[in-house]
Amino acid sequence: QNLEIHKMEQQGVCGRDCGTLQQACFEVMRNGRDALEDMVASRAKPSAIVQKVCDVHCQSRDPFLPDDTWSDEPFQPEERHVVEAELQNYRRQFEKYEQHAARERRRDDFA
Protein backbone atom coordinates (compact mmCIF):
# COMPACT_ATOMS: atom_id res chain seq x y z
CA GLN A 1 0.00 0.00 0.00
CA ASN A 2 1.40 3.43 -0.95
CA LEU A 3 0.91 6.93 0.32
CA GLU A 4 -0.22 9.42 -2.29
CA ILE A 5 -0.26 13.19 -2.16
CA HIS A 6 -2.86 15.17 -4.07
CA LYS A 7 -2.45 18.93 -4.39
CA MET A 8 -5.53 20.74 -3.18
CA GLU A 9 -6.60 24.31 -3.91
CA GLN A 10 -6.17 25.26 -0.26
CA GLN A 11 -4.69 23.87 2.93
CA GLY A 12 -6.79 21.41 4.85
CA VAL A 13 -7.15 20.07 8.36
CA CYS A 14 -4.36 17.62 9.21
CA GLY A 15 -5.97 14.42 10.38
CA ARG A 16 -4.90 10.78 10.38
CA ASP A 17 -3.84 10.82 6.69
CA CYS A 18 -1.66 13.88 7.18
CA GLY A 19 -0.16 12.56 10.40
CA THR A 20 0.77 9.27 8.73
CA LEU A 21 2.46 11.12 5.89
CA GLN A 22 4.32 13.35 8.34
CA GLN A 23 5.58 10.29 10.21
CA ALA A 24 6.83 8.69 6.99
CA CYS A 25 8.61 11.89 5.92
CA PHE A 26 10.14 12.31 9.37
CA GLU A 27 11.53 8.76 9.30
CA VAL A 28 13.07 9.30 5.87
CA MET A 29 14.62 12.61 6.93
CA ARG A 30 15.86 11.22 10.22
CA ASN A 31 17.45 8.12 8.74
CA GLY A 32 18.15 9.01 5.13
CA ARG A 33 18.86 12.70 5.01
CA ASP A 34 22.41 12.41 3.67
CA ALA A 35 21.39 10.10 0.85
CA LEU A 36 18.43 12.32 0.03
CA GLU A 37 20.56 15.49 -0.05
CA ASP A 38 23.16 13.83 -2.30
CA MET A 39 20.55 12.58 -4.73
CA VAL A 40 18.71 15.91 -4.93
CA ALA A 41 22.02 17.76 -5.42
CA SER A 42 22.95 15.40 -8.26
CA ARG A 43 19.50 15.94 -9.86
CA ALA A 44 18.54 12.30 -9.55
CA LYS A 45 15.20 11.24 -10.99
CA PRO A 46 12.36 11.16 -8.45
CA SER A 47 11.88 7.43 -9.06
CA ALA A 48 15.53 6.82 -8.16
CA ILE A 49 15.16 8.87 -4.99
CA VAL A 50 12.10 6.87 -3.96
CA GLN A 51 13.89 3.61 -4.61
CA LYS A 52 17.04 4.62 -2.71
CA VAL A 53 15.61 6.51 0.26
CA CYS A 54 11.96 5.67 0.76
CA ASP A 55 11.91 1.99 -0.15
CA VAL A 56 14.86 1.22 2.13
CA HIS A 57 13.10 2.67 5.16
CA CYS A 58 9.73 1.18 4.35
CA GLN A 59 11.23 -2.29 3.95
CA SER A 60 13.30 -2.11 7.11
CA ARG A 61 10.48 -1.00 9.40
CA ASP A 62 6.84 -1.76 10.03
CA PRO A 63 4.75 -0.10 7.33
CA PHE A 64 3.58 3.40 8.16
CA LEU A 65 0.08 2.60 7.02
CA PRO A 66 -2.09 0.79 9.53
CA ASP A 67 -3.70 -2.55 8.81
CA ASP A 68 -6.70 -3.13 6.54
CA THR A 69 -8.89 -0.90 8.71
CA TRP A 70 -7.43 2.18 7.01
CA SER A 71 -9.93 4.43 5.26
CA ASP A 72 -9.21 7.66 3.43
CA GLU A 73 -10.38 10.81 5.18
CA PRO A 74 -12.43 13.38 3.29
CA PHE A 75 -10.66 16.69 2.66
CA GLN A 76 -11.65 19.46 5.08
CA PRO A 77 -10.48 22.99 4.21
CA GLU A 78 -8.71 24.87 7.00
CA GLU A 79 -9.75 28.38 8.05
CA ARG A 80 -7.38 31.09 6.78
CA HIS A 81 -6.39 32.49 10.21
CA VAL A 82 -5.40 28.98 11.34
CA VAL A 83 -3.28 28.48 8.21
CA GLU A 84 -1.46 31.80 8.78
CA ALA A 85 -0.72 30.90 12.42
CA GLU A 86 0.62 27.48 11.40
CA LEU A 87 2.85 29.01 8.73
CA GLN A 88 4.34 31.42 11.26
CA ASN A 89 4.97 28.52 13.63
CA TYR A 90 6.66 26.45 10.88
CA ARG A 91 8.86 29.41 9.95
CA ARG A 92 10.00 29.81 13.55
CA GLN A 93 10.69 26.08 13.85
CA PHE A 94 12.63 26.06 10.57
CA GLU A 95 14.73 29.04 11.65
CA LYS A 96 15.59 27.28 14.93
CA TYR A 97 16.47 24.11 13.02
CA GLU A 98 18.68 26.04 10.59
CA GLN A 99 20.49 27.77 13.46
CA HIS A 100 21.08 24.42 15.15
CA ALA A 101 22.28 22.82 11.90
CA ALA A 102 24.67 25.72 11.26
CA ARG A 103 26.15 25.33 14.77
CA GLU A 104 26.59 21.59 14.18
CA ARG A 105 28.31 22.18 10.83
CA ARG A 106 30.69 24.71 12.40
CA ARG A 107 31.42 22.27 15.22
CA ASP A 108 32.12 19.50 12.70
CA ASP A 109 34.47 21.81 10.77
CA PHE A 110 36.67 22.11 13.85
CA ALA A 111 36.59 18.42 14.73
N, C-alpha and C positions, 0 to 999 in steps of 0.2 A: 504494500500500500504506500502511495507517495503523497507528499504534501504538495499542494498547488497554490500558487498565489494568483489572484485575479485583481487587476487594478480597478479600483472603484472611482467614481466621480468625486467622492469626498471621503474623509476619514470616518471610520466607524468605531463602534464600541468594541473593545478588546475582550472577547470572551474566551471560551475553551479553545477554539480554533487558533486564535491569535496567541494565546499562552503556549500552546503546543509548538507553534512555529517559532516563537521566541526561544523556547527551551532548545530546540534543534539548532537554531543559529548560535546560541550561546555555547553549546557543546562544540560546534565546529570551530568557533573563534577561540575557545579556551584550549582546545587540543590540536588545532590545525592551522593556527594563525600564520605561522612562518611559511608553510606550504602554500597557503592561500595567497599571501602577499607576493611570494615569488612568482606564482602562476599569473596573477593579475598584472604584475610588472612586466612579465614577458609576453603579455597579450595572448595568453592561452585561450583556446576556445572554451565557451561555457560548458560544453559537454565534457571536456577534459578536466575542468575544475571539479565538476560534480563527481566524476569518476575517482579522481585523486583524493579529494578532501571529504566530500559528503559520504560517499559509499563506504569509505574506510571506517568512519565513525558509526555509521548505521549498522554495519556488519559486526562491529566489535562490541556493541552494547545492545541492551534491550531496545526494541523499536520505540520511537517517540510516540507513535500513535497507539492508543489503547486498543484493547481487544475488539471483537466484532460488535460491541455495543456502541461504537462510535457513530454519531450522526452529525451531518453538517449543520452548522448554525445559520439561521437566516441573517443577512446583513442588516445591521441597525446603524443608521447614521448618527454621528456624535454631534452634540451641540457645539457651535463655533467657539464660545468662551471656554469650553472644556479643552478643545483642541489647542487653542492658543496657550493655555496654562501648561498643557503637557509639552508643547514645543519648547517653551521657556525652560521647563524642568530638564528636558533632554539636552538642551544647549548647555545648561549649567553642569550636568553630569559629564557631557563630552569634554568640556573645558577642563574639569577636574581630572578626567582620565588622561587627556593630552599632557597636562602638567606633570602628572605622575609618570607617564611614559617617557617624557623628556628627561626627568630626573634619573630614571632607570638607565636610559641610554648614556647620559653623561657619566653615571657611576660605572657602567660597563666599559666606557672609553678609558677610564683610569685603572681598570682592573688588569 
